[in-house]
Amino acid sequence: MKIKIGTRESLLAIKQAELAAKKIQSVLKRETEIITIKTKGDKILNKTLDKIGGKGLFVKEIEQALLCGAIDIAVHSMKDMPYEMPEGLALGAVLERENPMDALVCKKNMTWETLPSGAVIGTGSLRRKTQLLALRPDLHVIPIRGNIMTRLKKLEKECDAVVLAVAGLVRTQQNHISHIFTLEEMVPAACQGILALQIRNKDIALKEALKKITDKNAFFCQVAERAFLNEIGADCHAPAGALATVQNGKISMKGMFYTDRLLLVQGQQEMQKAEELGKTLAEKIKMESVYQ
């Protein structure tokens, strides 16, 4: 019997499901079938996420399909997943992380350095907007929604440049990157570039099998980054970001949050204390926002 993998309908979501399918086939030696599901977040494109409900908009219908047995595994961009998982569902695997940074895609003949004052930059993210304006207050940032191809089309008329995740551009083979922001320039969204495989809690055998494809570094990074977001009470439309990296058994992380100014924190812990690191840095952010 085929393992049914559920995902969103976009080109990126399908490419990500195909990556997951290859990993699953290599471990379970079973055929897979990709089933696409339209989510509320994909249907409503004329409003920003914070106006229509936030992060769960991209996962709810897929999780319902998983709970009712229409699919066996759900593949999500982990940055879209709410911190709390619905009863009956569990995290089955975390795949190796793609480049987590943000990229600028410009119109032809433009670069980050040559964008003129007043250039129109498109992004649906407050996190990106606040950091862009911290770097270049002279830019005009406008809200855009839609999948990668829809956003890239904005370059034809509406925008001089758009900001997108490097991971999405790489996975959909869109070779248009004009500039990759450094961590000093722009802290990415928590869990950007990480794929999560969600399963039913009761599928014990599948849960055990999927442990074999979990990337240990990506797993601990998402623990730290999600703990950071949860502790400061941020969701996907909040101006917050975090990036953790693992080296020599240590996990380091930089976090950002915007109130009336840009707040930045960083720290390091033993890898097994990833959640503690996330919470500690969030507490620092909260203290800074209150007392400074």
C-alpha positions as CSV (number, residue, x, y, z in Angstrom):
1,M,0.0,0.0,0.0
2,K,1.3,3.5,-0.9
3,I,2.1,6.0,1.7
4,K,0.0,9.1,1.1
5,I,1.8,12.4,1.6
6,G,-0.3,15.5,1.9
7,T,0.9,19.0,1.1
8,R,-0.2,22.4,-0.2
9,E,-0.8,23.0,-3.9
10,S,2.0,25.4,-4.7
11,L,5.0,24.5,-6.7
12,L,7.3,24.9,-3.7
13,A,5.1,22.7,-1.5
14,I,5.1,20.0,-4.1
15,K,8.9,20.2,-4.5
16,Q,9.2,19.9,-0.8
17,A,6.8,16.9,-0.7
18,E,9.0,15.2,-3.4
19,L,12.1,15.7,-1.3
20,A,10.3,14.1,1.7
21,A,9.0,11.3,-0.6
22,K,12.5,10.4,-1.7
23,K,13.7,10.2,2.0
24,I,10.7,8.1,3.0
25,Q,11.2,5.7,0.1
26,S,14.8,5.3,1.0
27,V,14.0,4.2,4.5
28,L,10.6,2.4,4.3
29,K,11.1,0.9,0.8
30,R,7.5,1.7,-0.1
31,E,5.8,3.7,-2.8
32,T,4.5,7.1,-2.1
33,E,1.7,9.2,-3.5
34,I,1.6,13.0,-3.2
35,I,-1.9,14.5,-2.5
36,T,-2.3,18.3,-2.7
37,I,-4.7,20.2,-0.5
38,K,-5.8,23.8,-0.8
39,T,-5.5,25.7,2.5
40,K,-7.3,28.8,3.6
41,G,-4.0,30.7,3.5
42,D,-3.7,29.8,-0.2
43,K,-7.2,30.9,-1.0
44,I,-7.2,34.3,0.6
45,L,-4.5,36.4,-1.1
46,N,-5.9,39.9,-0.8
47,K,-5.3,40.3,2.9
48,T,-2.2,40.0,5.1
49,L,-1.9,37.0,7.3
50,D,-2.4,38.9,10.5
51,K,-5.8,40.0,9.2
52,I,-7.1,36.5,8.5
53,G,-5.7,34.4,11.3
54,G,-2.0,33.9,11.1
55,K,0.2,30.8,10.9
56,G,-2.3,27.9,11.2
57,L,-3.9,29.0,7.9
58,F,-1.4,27.0,5.9
59,V,-1.6,23.8,7.9
60,K,-5.1,23.3,9.3
61,E,-6.8,21.6,6.3
62,I,-3.8,19.3,5.9
63,E,-3.9,18.4,9.5
64,Q,-7.6,17.6,9.2
65,A,-6.8,15.3,6.2
66,L,-4.2,13.6,8.4
67,L,-6.5,13.1,11.3
68,C,-9.3,11.6,9.2
69,G,-7.0,9.2,7.4
70,A,-7.0,10.8,3.9
71,I,-3.2,11.1,4.1
72,D,-0.6,9.3,6.2
73,I,2.1,12.0,6.4
74,A,1.8,15.8,6.1
75,V,4.7,17.8,4.8
76,H,4.9,21.4,6.1
77,S,7.4,24.3,5.9
78,M,8.2,24.2,9.6
79,K,8.0,28.0,9.9
80,D,4.3,27.7,9.0
81,M,3.5,25.4,11.9
82,P,1.9,26.7,15.2
83,Y,3.8,25.7,18.3
84,E,0.9,23.6,19.7
85,M,0.1,20.5,17.7
86,P,-3.5,19.3,17.5
87,E,-4.4,16.3,19.7
88,G,-3.7,13.1,17.9
89,L,-0.8,14.4,15.8
90,A,2.9,14.3,16.3
91,L,6.2,15.5,14.7
92,G,7.4,12.4,12.8
93,A,10.6,13.8,11.3
94,V,12.6,17.0,10.6
95,L,14.6,17.0,7.4
96,E,18.0,18.5,6.7
97,R,17.8,22.3,6.5
98,E,18.2,24.2,3.3
99,N,19.9,27.7,3.4
100,P,17.8,29.5,6.0
101,M,18.6,33.1,4.9
102,D,16.5,35.7,3.1
103,A,17.2,36.8,-0.4
104,L,16.5,39.9,-2.4
105,V,15.3,39.4,-6.0
106,C,15.6,42.6,-8.1
107,K,14.4,43.8,-11.5
108,K,17.0,43.4,-14.2
109,N,20.0,45.8,-13.9
110,M,19.3,46.5,-10.2
111,T,21.2,45.2,-7.2
112,W,20.9,45.7,-3.4
113,E,23.6,48.3,-3.7
114,T,22.1,50.2,-6.7
115,L,18.4,50.2,-5.6
116,P,17.5,53.9,-5.8
117,S,16.0,55.9,-2.9
118,G,12.3,55.2,-2.8
119,A,12.6,51.9,-4.6
120,V,9.5,49.7,-4.0
121,I,10.2,46.4,-2.2
122,G,7.5,43.8,-1.8
123,T,7.2,41.5,1.2
124,G,4.3,40.0,3.2
125,S,6.5,39.8,6.3
126,L,6.7,42.4,9.1
127,R,9.9,40.8,10.2
128,R,11.5,41.5,6.8
129,K,9.9,44.9,6.5
130,T,11.3,46.2,9.9
131,Q,14.8,44.9,9.1
132,L,14.8,46.2,5.6
133,L,13.9,49.7,6.8
134,A,16.5,49.5,9.6
135,L,19.1,48.9,6.8
136,R,17.6,51.3,4.2
137,P,15.0,53.8,5.6
138,D,14.8,55.3,2.2
139,L,13.0,52.2,0.7
140,H,9.2,52.0,0.2
141,V,8.1,48.6,1.4
142,I,4.7,47.3,0.3
143,P,2.7,44.1,1.4
144,I,2.4,41.3,-1.1
145,R,1.0,37.7,-0.8
146,G,1.0,34.6,-2.8
147,N,3.3,31.7,-3.8
148,I,6.9,32.3,-5.1
149,M,5.9,32.6,-8.8
150,T,3.1,35.1,-7.9
151,R,5.5,37.2,-5.9
152,L,8.2,37.1,-8.6
153,K,5.6,38.4,-11.1
154,K,5.2,41.5,-9.0
155,L,8.6,42.5,-10.4
156,E,6.9,43.1,-13.8
157,K,4.9,46.1,-12.7
158,E,4.5,46.7,-8.9
159,C,7.9,46.2,-7.4
160,D,11.5,47.0,-8.0
161,A,12.5,44.0,-5.8
162,V,10.9,41.4,-3.6
163,V,12.3,39.5,-0.5
164,L,11.9,35.7,-0.5
165,A,13.4,32.8,1.4
166,V,16.6,31.4,-0.2
167,A,15.3,27.9,0.5
168,G,12.1,28.4,-1.5
169,L,14.1,29.8,-4.5
170,V,16.6,27.0,-4.4
171,R,13.9,24.2,-4.1
172,T,11.9,25.6,-7.0
173,Q,15.1,26.3,-9.0
174,Q,14.4,30.0,-9.4
175,N,17.9,31.4,-10.1
176,H,17.1,35.0,-9.7
177,I,18.8,35.9,-6.4
178,S,20.4,39.4,-6.4
179,H,21.5,39.4,-2.8
180,I,21.5,37.0,0.1
181,F,21.2,38.9,3.4
182,T,23.7,38.1,6.0
183,L,22.7,37.3,9.6
184,E,24.0,40.8,10.5
185,E,21.7,42.3,8.0
186,M,18.5,40.2,8.5
187,V,17.6,37.5,11.0
188,P,15.5,34.9,9.2
189,A,12.1,33.5,10.3
190,A,12.3,30.8,12.9
191,C,12.6,27.4,11.2
192,Q,13.1,28.9,7.7
193,G,14.4,26.2,5.4
194,I,13.3,23.3,7.7
195,L,10.8,20.7,6.5
196,A,8.5,19.0,9.1
197,L,6.9,15.6,8.6
198,Q,3.7,15.3,10.7
199,I,2.0,12.0,11.5
200,R,-0.7,10.5,13.6
201,N,0.4,9.7,17.2
202,K,-1.0,6.2,17.0
203,D,1.1,5.3,14.0
204,I,3.9,3.9,16.2
205,A,5.7,1.9,13.5
206,L,5.8,4.9,11.1
207,K,7.0,7.1,13.9
208,E,9.9,4.7,14.6
209,A,10.8,4.4,11.0
210,L,10.9,8.2,10.4
211,K,13.3,8.7,13.2
212,K,15.9,7.4,10.8
213,I,15.5,10.3,8.4
214,T,15.5,13.1,11.0
215,D,18.4,15.4,10.8
216,K,19.8,15.9,14.3
217,N,21.1,19.4,13.8
218,A,17.9,20.6,12.2
219,F,15.9,19.0,15.0
220,F,17.7,20.8,17.8
221,C,17.7,24.1,15.9
222,Q,13.9,24.0,15.4
223,V,13.5,23.2,19.1
224,A,15.4,26.4,20.1
225,E,13.8,28.6,17.5
226,R,10.3,27.5,18.2
227,A,10.8,27.9,22.0
228,F,12.1,31.4,21.4
229,L,9.0,32.4,19.4
230,N,6.6,30.7,21.8
231,E,8.2,32.3,24.9
232,I,7.9,35.9,23.5
233,G,4.3,35.1,22.3
234,A,5.1,35.6,18.6
235,D,3.5,34.0,15.6
236,C,4.3,34.1,11.9
237,H,3.0,37.6,11.3
238,A,4.9,39.1,14.3
239,P,8.1,41.0,13.6
240,A,10.3,38.3,15.1
241,G,13.0,36.0,13.8
242,A,15.6,33.4,15.1
243,L,18.4,31.4,13.7
244,A,20.2,28.6,15.5
245,T,23.3,26.7,14.4
246,V,25.0,23.6,15.8
247,Q,28.7,23.1,16.0
248,N,30.8,20.7,18.1
249,G,27.9,19.8,20.4
250,K,27.0,23.4,21.1
251,I,24.0,25.3,19.8
252,S,24.2,29.0,19.1
253,M,21.3,31.3,18.3
254,K,20.5,34.9,17.4
255,G,17.0,36.2,17.9
256,M,15.3,39.5,16.9
257,F,12.1,41.2,17.8
258,Y,10.7,44.6,16.9
259,T,8.8,46.8,19.3
260,D,9.4,50.5,18.8
261,R,13.0,49.5,17.8
262,L,14.9,46.5,16.7
263,L,15.9,44.2,19.6
264,L,18.6,41.6,19.1
265,V,19.9,38.9,21.4
266,Q,22.3,35.9,21.0
267,G,23.6,33.1,23.1
268,Q,25.0,29.6,23.3
269,Q,24.2,26.3,25.1
270,E,24.8,22.6,25.1
271,M,22.9,21.1,22.2
272,Q,20.6,19.1,24.5
273,K,19.6,22.4,26.1
274,A,18.2,23.9,22.9
275,E,14.8,24.6,24.4
276,E,16.3,26.3,27.4
277,L,18.4,28.5,25.1
278,G,15.3,29.6,23.1
279,K,13.4,30.5,26.3
280,T,16.4,32.3,27.9
281,L,16.9,34.5,24.8
282,A,13.2,35.3,24.7
283,E,13.3,36.4,28.3
284,K,16.2,38.7,27.5
285,I,14.1,40.2,24.7
286,K,11.2,40.7,27.0
287,M,13.4,42.4,29.6
288,E,14.9,44.8,27.0
289,S,11.5,45.7,25.6
290,V,10.2,46.6,29.1
291,Y,13.2,48.4,30.6
292,Q,14.9,50.2,27.7
